[in-house]
Amino acid sequence: MAKKAKKKAEVKYYELKKGKVKHIFTGKTPRQAALKAATRGFTEIKLRERGRRNKDGTYSIHSFAGSTKMVEAPADRPSWLPAKVKKPKVSKKGVERVKKF
């Protein structure tokens, strides 16, 4: 009996809108994309998965509070990596459903 191969989780695209500018962050989960947004300096993070709607035609907006902290880089870091690096931290505030983003 042959084993079935597990389906690999696909990378999803999440949009963060600031004014008229859209920022795209990738990740398998909204939290992974929010960590990338926090690394870039965003503190109030509201992400919408691109190309996806709920069955009732609404969008799910994932809300996070983000911050970064400067920490020491690992001892085995490559030569191009600085001694201090940003470490992101996010906490989920909730999910809201909206008709328009």
A tleap script that builds the chain and sets N, CA, C and O, in Angstrom:
source leaprc.protein.ff14SB
mol = sequence {
  NMET ALA LYS LYS ALA LYS LYS LYS ALA GLU
  VAL LYS TYR TYR GLU LEU LYS LYS GLY LYS
  VAL LYS HIE ILE PHE THR GLY LYS THR PRO
  ARG GLN ALA ALA LEU LYS ALA ALA THR ARG
  GLY PHE THR GLU ILE LYS LEU ARG GLU ARG
  GLY ARG ARG ASN LYS ASP GLY THR TYR SER
  ILE HIE SER PHE ALA GLY SER THR LYS MET
  VAL GLU ALA PRO ALA ASP ARG PRO SER TRP
  LEU PRO ALA LYS VAL LYS LYS PRO LYS VAL
  SER LYS LYS GLY VAL GLU ARG VAL LYS LYS
  CPHE
}
set mol.1.N position { 0.838 -1.171 0.000 }
set mol.1.CA position { 0.000 0.000 0.000 }
set mol.1.C position { 0.890 1.245 0.000 }
set mol.1.O position { 1.726 1.416 0.888 }
set mol.2.N position { 0.711 2.094 -0.980 }
set mol.2.CA position { 1.536 3.302 -1.112 }
set mol.2.C position { 0.965 4.423 -0.248 }
set mol.2.O position { -0.248 4.584 -0.111 }
set mol.3.N position { 1.893 5.191 0.331 }
set mol.3.CA position { 1.465 6.329 1.152 }
set mol.3.C position { 1.133 7.510 0.245 }
set mol.3.O position { 1.777 7.741 -0.779 }
set mol.4.N position { 0.123 8.234 0.651 }
set mol.4.CA position { -0.237 9.444 -0.086 }
set mol.4.C position { 0.699 10.573 0.330 }
set mol.4.O position { 1.004 10.739 1.511 }
set mol.5.N position { 1.145 11.337 -0.645 }
set mol.5.CA position { 1.998 12.480 -0.344 }
set mol.5.C position { 1.142 13.587 0.257 }
set mol.5.O position { 0.038 13.861 -0.213 }
set mol.6.N position { 1.670 14.218 1.304 }
set mol.6.CA position { 0.952 15.325 1.925 }
set mol.6.C position { 0.970 16.521 0.993 }
set mol.6.O position { 1.965 16.789 0.320 }
set mol.7.N position { -0.135 17.227 0.965 }
set mol.7.CA position { -0.222 18.423 0.134 }
set mol.7.C position { 0.558 19.542 0.817 }
set mol.7.O position { 0.348 19.836 1.994 }
set mol.8.N position { 1.440 20.147 0.075 }
set mol.8.CA position { 2.264 21.215 0.609 }
set mol.8.C position { 1.437 22.496 0.704 }
set mol.8.O position { 0.739 22.858 -0.243 }
set mol.9.N position { 1.514 23.174 1.835 }
set mol.9.CA position { 0.762 24.413 2.005 }
set mol.9.C position { 1.297 25.470 1.050 }
set mol.9.O position { 2.507 25.653 0.916 }
set mol.10.N position { 0.385 26.154 0.397 }
set mol.10.CA position { 0.778 27.147 -0.588 }
set mol.10.C position { 1.023 28.506 0.063 }
set mol.10.O position { 0.446 28.834 1.100 }
set mol.11.N position { 1.883 29.274 -0.566 }
set mol.11.CA position { 2.154 30.623 -0.103 }
set mol.11.C position { 0.989 31.506 -0.525 }
set mol.11.O position { 0.540 31.449 -1.670 }
set mol.12.N position { 0.503 32.321 0.400 }
set mol.12.CA position { -0.614 33.212 0.114 }
set mol.12.C position { -0.110 34.653 0.119 }
set mol.12.O position { 0.922 34.965 0.713 }
set mol.13.N position { -0.846 35.504 -0.539 }
set mol.13.CA position { -0.490 36.915 -0.611 }
set mol.13.C position { -1.480 37.713 0.227 }
set mol.13.O position { -2.693 37.553 0.090 }
set mol.14.N position { -0.955 38.574 1.096 }
set mol.14.CA position { -1.783 39.397 1.961 }
set mol.14.C position { -1.498 40.862 1.666 }
set mol.14.O position { -0.345 41.264 1.511 }
set mol.15.N position { -2.570 41.660 1.590 }
set mol.15.CA position { -2.448 43.090 1.311 }
set mol.15.C position { -2.602 43.884 2.593 }
set mol.15.O position { -3.467 43.602 3.422 }
set mol.16.N position { -1.740 44.886 2.738 }
set mol.16.CA position { -1.846 45.845 3.823 }
set mol.16.C position { -1.974 47.204 3.140 }
set mol.16.O position { -1.103 47.597 2.364 }
set mol.17.N position { -3.054 47.916 3.428 }
set mol.17.CA position { -3.328 49.182 2.751 }
set mol.17.C position { -3.023 50.345 3.691 }
set mol.17.O position { -3.549 50.399 4.803 }
set mol.18.N position { -2.178 51.272 3.251 }
set mol.18.CA position { -1.890 52.499 3.995 }
set mol.18.C position { -2.176 53.654 3.059 }
set mol.18.O position { -1.392 53.928 2.151 }
set mol.19.N position { -3.301 54.337 3.272 }
set mol.19.CA position { -3.703 55.397 2.355 }
set mol.19.C position { -4.056 54.782 1.014 }
set mol.19.O position { -4.896 53.886 0.937 }
set mol.20.N position { -3.412 55.266 -0.051 }
set mol.20.CA position { -3.658 54.715 -1.384 }
set mol.20.C position { -2.613 53.678 -1.774 }
set mol.20.O position { -2.694 53.091 -2.853 }
set mol.21.N position { -1.632 53.448 -0.906 }
set mol.21.CA position { -0.540 52.524 -1.206 }
set mol.21.C position { -0.862 51.143 -0.644 }
set mol.21.O position { -1.270 51.013 0.510 }
set mol.22.N position { -0.673 50.103 -1.477 }
set mol.22.CA position { -0.865 48.722 -1.040 }
set mol.22.C position { 0.499 48.072 -0.868 }
set mol.22.O position { 1.359 48.165 -1.743 }
set mol.23.N position { 0.683 47.425 0.253 }
set mol.23.CA position { 1.898 46.656 0.517 }
set mol.23.C position { 1.512 45.187 0.493 }
set mol.23.O position { 0.502 44.804 1.084 }
set mol.24.N position { 2.298 44.365 -0.178 }
set mol.24.CA position { 2.019 42.941 -0.296 }
set mol.24.C position { 3.031 42.168 0.552 }
set mol.24.O position { 4.240 42.367 0.434 }
set mol.25.N position { 2.517 41.289 1.401 }
set mol.25.CA position { 3.360 40.424 2.218 }
set mol.25.C position { 2.928 38.985 1.972 }
set mol.25.O position { 1.735 38.708 1.846 }
set mol.26.N position { 3.884 38.072 1.904 }
set mol.26.CA position { 3.590 36.676 1.639 }
set mol.26.C position { 3.730 35.852 2.908 }
set mol.26.O position { 4.435 36.236 3.841 }
set mol.27.N position { 3.052 34.718 2.928 }
set mol.27.CA position { 3.156 33.796 4.046 }
set mol.27.C position { 2.116 32.706 3.913 }
set mol.27.O position { 1.126 32.856 3.196 }
set mol.28.N position { 2.348 31.617 4.605 }
set mol.28.CA position { 1.370 30.534 4.598 }
set mol.28.C position { 0.203 30.858 5.523 }
set mol.28.O position { -0.906 30.358 5.336 }
set mol.29.N position { 0.464 31.706 6.530 }
set mol.29.CA position { -0.577 32.115 7.473 }
set mol.29.C position { -0.576 33.638 7.590 }
set mol.29.O position { 0.421 34.280 7.260 }
set mol.30.N position { -1.689 34.227 8.060 }
set mol.30.CA position { -1.705 35.676 8.249 }
set mol.30.C position { -0.653 36.147 9.260 }
set mol.30.O position { -0.103 37.239 9.118 }
set mol.31.N position { -0.378 35.334 10.269 }
set mol.31.CA position { 0.610 35.717 11.275 }
set mol.31.C position { 2.005 35.836 10.663 }
set mol.31.O position { 2.752 36.755 11.000 }
set mol.32.N position { 2.357 34.924 9.776 }
set mol.32.CA position { 3.666 34.973 9.133 }
set mol.32.C position { 3.812 36.253 8.316 }
set mol.32.O position { 4.868 36.885 8.332 }
set mol.33.N position { 2.753 36.636 7.601 }
set mol.33.CA position { 2.780 37.876 6.827 }
set mol.33.C position { 2.829 39.082 7.755 }
set mol.33.O position { 3.488 40.073 7.440 }
set mol.34.N position { 2.140 39.013 8.900 }
set mol.34.CA position { 2.147 40.118 9.864 }
set mol.34.C position { 3.537 40.300 10.477 }
set mol.34.O position { 3.949 41.432 10.733 }
set mol.35.N position { 4.260 39.218 10.716 }
set mol.35.CA position { 5.626 39.323 11.234 }
set mol.35.C position { 6.527 40.059 10.240 }
set mol.35.O position { 7.378 40.855 10.637 }
set mol.36.N position { 6.336 39.791 8.953 }
set mol.36.CA position { 7.114 40.479 7.927 }
set mol.36.C position { 6.763 41.961 7.890 }
set mol.36.O position { 7.640 42.805 7.711 }
set mol.37.N position { 5.473 42.279 8.058 }
set mol.37.CA position { 5.042 43.677 8.071 }
set mol.37.C position { 5.611 44.406 9.292 }
set mol.37.O position { 6.022 45.561 9.188 }
set mol.38.N position { 5.635 43.737 10.439 }
set mol.38.CA position { 6.177 44.341 11.660 }
set mol.38.C position { 7.672 44.617 11.510 }
set mol.38.O position { 8.170 45.626 12.009 }
set mol.39.N position { 8.382 43.732 10.830 }
set mol.39.CA position { 9.809 43.934 10.592 }
set mol.39.C position { 10.039 45.197 9.776 }
set mol.39.O position { 11.049 45.876 9.957 }
set mol.40.N position { 9.113 45.517 8.884 }
set mol.40.CA position { 9.225 46.716 8.046 }
set mol.40.C position { 8.785 47.978 8.762 }
set mol.40.O position { 8.857 49.063 8.185 }
set mol.41.N position { 8.324 47.868 10.024 }
set mol.41.CA position { 8.000 49.048 10.811 }
set mol.41.C position { 6.523 49.355 10.978 }
set mol.41.O position { 6.184 50.385 11.562 }
set mol.42.N position { 5.633 48.503 10.489 }
set mol.42.CA position { 4.202 48.731 10.662 }
set mol.42.C position { 3.789 48.309 12.072 }
set mol.42.O position { 4.194 47.251 12.552 }
set mol.43.N position { 2.973 49.149 12.738 }
set mol.43.CA position { 2.538 48.826 14.096 }
set mol.43.C position { 1.077 48.397 14.133 }
set mol.43.O position { 0.721 47.483 14.877 }
set mol.44.N position { 0.228 49.042 13.342 }
set mol.44.CA position { -1.174 48.639 13.246 }
set mol.44.C position { -1.334 47.909 11.919 }
set mol.44.O position { -1.319 48.527 10.855 }
set mol.45.N position { -1.489 46.589 11.990 }
set mol.45.CA position { -1.453 45.747 10.795 }
set mol.45.C position { -2.838 45.151 10.555 }
set mol.45.O position { -3.377 44.438 11.402 }
set mol.46.N position { -3.408 45.456 9.377 }
set mol.46.CA position { -4.692 44.881 8.968 }
set mol.46.C position { -4.465 44.245 7.603 }
set mol.46.O position { -4.229 44.938 6.614 }
set mol.47.N position { -4.539 42.924 7.561 }
set mol.47.CA position { -4.232 42.175 6.345 }
set mol.47.C position { -5.476 41.538 5.746 }
set mol.47.O position { -6.341 41.023 6.455 }
set mol.48.N position { -5.543 41.590 4.406 }
set mol.48.CA position { -6.602 40.924 3.656 }
set mol.48.C position { -5.934 39.962 2.692 }
set mol.48.O position { -4.990 40.330 1.993 }
set mol.49.N position { -6.421 38.730 2.653 }
set mol.49.CA position { -5.861 37.755 1.711 }
set mol.49.C position { -6.287 38.134 0.302 }
set mol.49.O position { -7.472 38.320 0.025 }
set mol.50.N position { -5.305 38.246 -0.581 }
set mol.50.CA position { -5.582 38.678 -1.950 }
set mol.50.C position { -6.221 37.544 -2.742 }
set mol.50.O position { -5.768 36.401 -2.679 }
set mol.51.N position { -7.280 37.869 -3.490 }
set mol.51.CA position { -7.936 36.890 -4.348 }
set mol.51.C position { -8.875 35.945 -3.640 }
set mol.51.O position { -9.236 34.909 -4.198 }
set mol.52.N position { -9.282 36.266 -2.433 }
set mol.52.CA position { -10.153 35.349 -1.698 }
set mol.52.C position { -11.278 36.118 -1.006 }
set mol.52.O position { -11.052 37.155 -0.382 }
set mol.53.N position { -12.485 35.589 -1.131 }
set mol.53.CA position { -13.645 36.117 -0.418 }
set mol.53.C position { -14.313 34.989 0.344 }
set mol.53.O position { -14.117 33.814 0.033 }
set mol.54.N position { -15.098 35.352 1.338 }
set mol.54.CA position { -15.889 34.370 2.062 }
set mol.54.C position { -17.105 34.006 1.221 }
set mol.54.O position { -17.394 34.666 0.223 }
set mol.55.N position { -17.813 32.963 1.619 }
set mol.55.CA position { -18.971 32.507 0.842 }
set mol.55.C position { -20.066 33.567 0.750 }
set mol.55.O position { -20.809 33.610 -0.231 }
set mol.56.N position { -20.169 34.423 1.769 }
set mol.56.CA position { -21.203 35.466 1.746 }
set mol.56.C position { -20.743 36.742 1.032 }
set mol.56.O position { -21.436 37.758 1.079 }
set mol.57.N position { -19.578 36.697 0.372 }
set mol.57.CA position { -19.097 37.832 -0.408 }
set mol.57.C position { -18.319 38.868 0.376 }
set mol.57.O position { -17.972 39.914 -0.172 }
set mol.58.N position { -18.034 38.605 1.646 }
set mol.58.CA position { -17.273 39.550 2.468 }
set mol.58.C position { -15.796 39.168 2.484 }
set mol.58.O position { -15.424 38.056 2.111 }
set mol.59.N position { -14.967 40.108 2.922 }
set mol.59.CA position { -13.539 39.858 3.090 }
set mol.59.C position { -13.231 39.686 4.573 }
set mol.59.O position { -13.848 40.336 5.417 }
set mol.60.N position { -12.282 38.816 4.890 }
set mol.60.CA position { -11.806 38.672 6.263 }
set mol.60.C position { -10.564 39.549 6.429 }
set mol.60.O position { -9.584 39.399 5.699 }
set mol.61.N position { -10.618 40.454 7.384 }
set mol.61.CA position { -9.492 41.338 7.681 }
set mol.61.C position { -8.880 40.863 8.988 }
set mol.61.O position { -9.540 40.870 10.028 }
set mol.62.N position { -7.620 40.451 8.936 }
set mol.62.CA position { -6.902 39.980 10.116 }
set mol.62.C position { -6.169 41.161 10.730 }
set mol.62.O position { -5.323 41.773 10.079 }
set mol.63.N position { -6.488 41.489 11.993 }
set mol.63.CA position { -5.895 42.639 12.671 }
set mol.63.C position { -4.828 42.188 13.664 }
set mol.63.O position { -5.043 41.273 14.459 }
set mol.64.N position { -3.676 42.852 13.601 }
set mol.64.CA position { -2.564 42.559 14.492 }
set mol.64.C position { -1.995 43.850 15.046 }
set mol.64.O position { -2.109 44.901 14.416 }
set mol.65.N position { -1.383 43.779 16.222 }
set mol.65.CA position { -0.571 44.872 16.764 }
set mol.65.C position { 0.866 44.396 16.659 }
set mol.65.O position { 1.203 43.318 17.147 }
set mol.66.N position { 1.711 45.193 16.026 }
set mol.66.CA position { 3.090 44.764 15.785 }
set mol.66.C position { 4.118 45.691 16.389 }
set mol.66.O position { 3.861 46.877 16.598 }
set mol.67.N position { 5.278 45.142 16.667 }
set mol.67.CA position { 6.412 45.925 17.166 }
set mol.67.C position { 7.697 45.170 16.829 }
set mol.67.O position { 7.668 43.994 16.463 }
set mol.68.N position { 8.815 45.865 16.959 }
set mol.68.CA position { 10.112 45.220 16.750 }
set mol.68.C position { 11.028 45.548 17.913 }
set mol.68.O position { 10.847 46.541 18.618 }
set mol.69.N position { 12.007 44.694 18.092 }
set mol.69.CA position { 12.999 44.881 19.144 }
set mol.69.C position { 14.360 44.551 18.551 }
set mol.69.O position { 14.497 43.570 17.821 }
set mol.70.N position { 15.364 45.360 18.857 }
set mol.70.CA position { 16.714 45.081 18.382 }
set mol.70.C position { 17.356 44.064 19.328 }
set mol.70.O position { 17.419 44.280 20.539 }
set mol.71.N position { 17.830 42.958 18.762 }
set mol.71.CA position { 18.461 41.896 19.550 }
set mol.71.C position { 19.815 41.547 18.931 }
set mol.71.O position { 20.093 41.899 17.784 }
set mol.72.N position { 20.631 40.868 19.681 }
set mol.72.CA position { 21.932 40.408 19.192 }
set mol.72.C position { 21.717 39.338 18.124 }
set mol.72.O position { 20.856 38.472 18.273 }
set mol.73.N position { 22.494 39.400 17.060 }
set mol.73.CA position { 22.424 38.386 16.010 }
set mol.73.C position { 23.050 37.090 16.536 }
set mol.73.O position { 23.868 37.135 17.455 }
set mol.74.N position { 22.682 35.945 15.972 }
set mol.74.CA position { 23.272 34.684 16.424 }
set mol.74.C position { 24.793 34.667 16.227 }
set mol.74.O position { 25.323 35.379 15.373 }
set mol.75.N position { 25.465 33.874 16.997 }
set mol.75.CA position { 26.928 33.807 16.937 }
set mol.75.C position { 27.422 33.274 15.590 }
set mol.75.O position { 28.488 33.673 15.123 }
set mol.76.N position { 26.663 32.384 14.970 }
set mol.76.CA position { 27.087 31.811 13.688 }
set mol.76.C position { 26.534 32.580 12.488 }
set mol.76.O position { 26.300 32.002 11.426 }
set mol.77.N position { 26.327 33.885 12.663 }
set mol.77.CA position { 25.754 34.701 11.583 }
set mol.77.C position { 26.736 34.859 10.423 }
set mol.77.O position { 27.949 34.777 10.621 }
set mol.78.N position { 26.216 35.087 9.210 }
set mol.78.CA position { 27.108 35.351 8.075 }
set mol.78.C position { 27.782 36.715 8.235 }
set mol.78.O position { 27.316 37.554 9.006 }
set mol.79.N position { 28.862 36.929 7.518 }
set mol.79.CA position { 29.644 38.154 7.679 }
set mol.79.C position { 28.869 39.416 7.285 }
set mol.79.O position { 29.144 40.492 7.816 }
set mol.80.N position { 27.910 39.300 6.367 }
set mol.80.CA position { 27.161 40.470 5.916 }
set mol.80.C position { 26.061 40.889 6.885 }
set mol.80.O position { 25.541 41.998 6.766 }
set mol.81.N position { 25.688 40.034 7.844 }
set mol.81.CA position { 24.625 40.335 8.794 }
set mol.81.C position { 25.171 41.193 9.930 }
set mol.81.O position { 26.198 40.846 10.513 }
set mol.82.N position { 24.509 42.311 10.263 }
set mol.82.CA position { 25.002 43.170 11.342 }
set mol.82.C position { 24.923 42.498 12.713 }
set mol.82.O position { 24.270 41.466 12.870 }
set mol.83.N position { 25.584 43.085 13.691 }
set mol.83.CA position { 25.637 42.509 15.037 }
set mol.83.C position { 24.278 42.551 15.727 }
set mol.83.O position { 23.975 41.681 16.543 }
set mol.84.N position { 23.456 43.548 15.410 }
set mol.84.CA position { 22.107 43.648 15.976 }
set mol.84.C position { 21.094 43.556 14.841 }
set mol.84.O position { 21.276 44.159 13.784 }
set mol.85.N position { 20.023 42.793 15.071 }
set mol.85.CA position { 18.978 42.617 14.067 }
set mol.85.C position { 17.608 42.898 14.695 }
set mol.85.O position { 17.450 42.849 15.915 }
set mol.86.N position { 16.617 43.196 13.836 }
set mol.86.CA position { 15.254 43.437 14.307 }
set mol.86.C position { 14.546 42.107 14.532 }
set mol.86.O position { 14.608 41.209 13.692 }
set mol.87.N position { 13.873 41.990 15.672 }
set mol.87.CA position { 13.058 40.803 15.949 }
set mol.87.C position { 11.605 41.261 16.057 }
set mol.87.O position { 11.263 42.017 16.966 }
set mol.88.N position { 10.740 40.807 15.129 }
set mol.88.CA position { 9.351 41.251 15.162 }
set mol.88.C position { 8.523 40.511 16.204 }
set mol.88.O position { 8.817 39.375 16.576 }
set mol.89.N position { 7.474 41.198 16.661 }
set mol.89.CA position { 6.529 40.600 17.603 }
set mol.89.C position { 5.139 41.090 17.212 }
set mol.89.O position { 4.925 42.292 17.052 }
set mol.90.N position { 4.202 40.173 17.058 }
set mol.90.CA position { 2.829 40.545 16.724 }
set mol.90.C position { 1.863 39.830 17.659 }
set mol.90.O position { 2.126 38.720 18.124 }
set mol.91.N position { 0.740 40.491 17.924 }
set mol.91.CA position { -0.326 39.847 18.679 }
set mol.91.C position { -1.623 40.091 17.924 }
set mol.91.O position { -1.896 41.207 17.482 }
set mol.92.N position { -2.406 39.055 17.784 }
set mol.92.CA position { -3.644 39.139 17.006 }
set mol.92.C position { -4.721 39.822 17.827 }
set mol.92.O position { -4.973 39.461 18.977 }
set mol.93.N position { -5.362 40.832 17.206 }
set mol.93.CA position { -6.459 41.539 17.859 }
set mol.93.C position { -7.800 40.925 17.494 }
set mol.93.O position { -8.757 41.003 18.265 }
set mol.94.N position { -7.868 40.314 16.314 }
set mol.94.CA position { -9.112 39.691 15.910 }
set mol.94.C position { -9.280 39.637 14.404 }
set mol.94.O position { -8.393 40.037 13.650 }
set mol.95.N position { -10.423 39.139 13.979 }
set mol.95.CA position { -10.763 39.053 12.559 }
set mol.95.C position { -12.108 39.746 12.385 }
set mol.95.O position { -13.058 39.476 13.120 }
set mol.96.N position { -12.177 40.645 11.401 }
set mol.96.CA position { -13.449 41.285 11.111 }
set mol.96.C position { -13.827 41.026 9.662 }
set mol.96.O position { -12.961 40.842 8.807 }
set mol.97.N position { -15.120 41.014 9.396 }
set mol.97.CA position { -15.605 40.802 8.032 }
set mol.97.C position { -16.175 42.108 7.512 }
set mol.97.O position { -16.996 42.754 8.164 }
set mol.98.N position { -15.724 42.481 6.324 }
set mol.98.CA position { -16.176 43.725 5.715 }
set mol.98.C position { -16.570 43.465 4.263 }
set mol.98.O position { -16.095 42.517 3.637 }
set mol.99.N position { -17.446 44.323 3.740 }
set mol.99.CA position { -17.855 44.219 2.333 }
set mol.99.C position { -16.789 44.804 1.416 }
set mol.99.O position { -16.530 44.270 0.337 }
set mol.100.N position { -16.154 45.931 1.856 }
set mol.100.CA position { -15.121 46.603 1.060 }
set mol.100.C position { -13.887 46.800 1.909 }
set mol.100.O position { -13.982 47.022 3.117 }
set mol.101.N position { -12.732 46.718 1.279 }
set mol.101.CA position { -11.469 46.910 1.993 }
set mol.101.C position { -10.928 48.282 1.712 }
set mol.101.O position { -9.868 48.644 2.220 }
savepdb mol mol.pdb
quit
